[in-house]
Amino acid sequence: MQCMNTAGTIIVNIDWSKNVIAKWWRIWAKSLGEKVGETDAQANAVAVIRTFWWVVHILTCFAIIIHNTTKLGWWG
């Protein structure tokens, strides 16, 4: 949803209702891989673990890149 203020600037107004958050969580969980578990609670727990693993992976990659670029003298 977009709204305009009196100056004509577009203000983005996102409705953070439970439905929107649930929709985006579902999309994120599906992007992590196949649904695992017999119930939605189990599938959500698996998605949380996969999300944690993904975050650790990305942070590790950034740490390796930063280390290598400083050792090569490209940055820092």
KAFEN-V324279 format. One record per residue. N is the residue number from 0. RES is the residue in one letter. NEAR is the number of other ideal C-beta (glycine too) atoms within 10 Angstrom. Layout:
{{N RES NEAR} {N RES NEAR}}
This chain:
{{0 M 7} {1 Q 7} {2 C 9} {3 M 9} {4 N 8} {5 T 5} {6 A 6} {7 G 6} {8 T 8} {9 I 9} {10 I 10} {11 V 7} {12 N 9} {13 I 7} {14 D 8} {15 W 9} {16 S 9} {17 K 7} {18 N 9} {19 V 11} {20 I 11} {21 A 10} {22 K 11} {23 W 11} {24 W 14} {25 R 15} {26 I 9} {27 W 13} {28 A 18} {29 K 11} {30 S 10} {31 L 16} {32 G 10} {33 E 7} {34 K 14} {35 V 13} {36 G 12} {37 E 7} {38 T 8} {39 D 11} {40 A 9} {41 Q 12} {42 A 16} {43 N 15} {44 A 13} {45 V 17} {46 A 21} {47 V 13} {48 I 12} {49 R 16} {50 T 14} {51 F 10} {52 W 11} {53 W 13} {54 V 10} {55 V 10} {56 H 10} {57 I 10} {58 L 10} {59 T 10} {60 C 10} {61 F 10} {62 A 10} {63 I 10} {64 I 11} {65 I 12} {66 H 11} {67 N 11} {68 T 12} {69 T 11} {70 K 10} {71 L 8} {72 G 7} {73 W 8} {74 W 10} {75 G 8}}
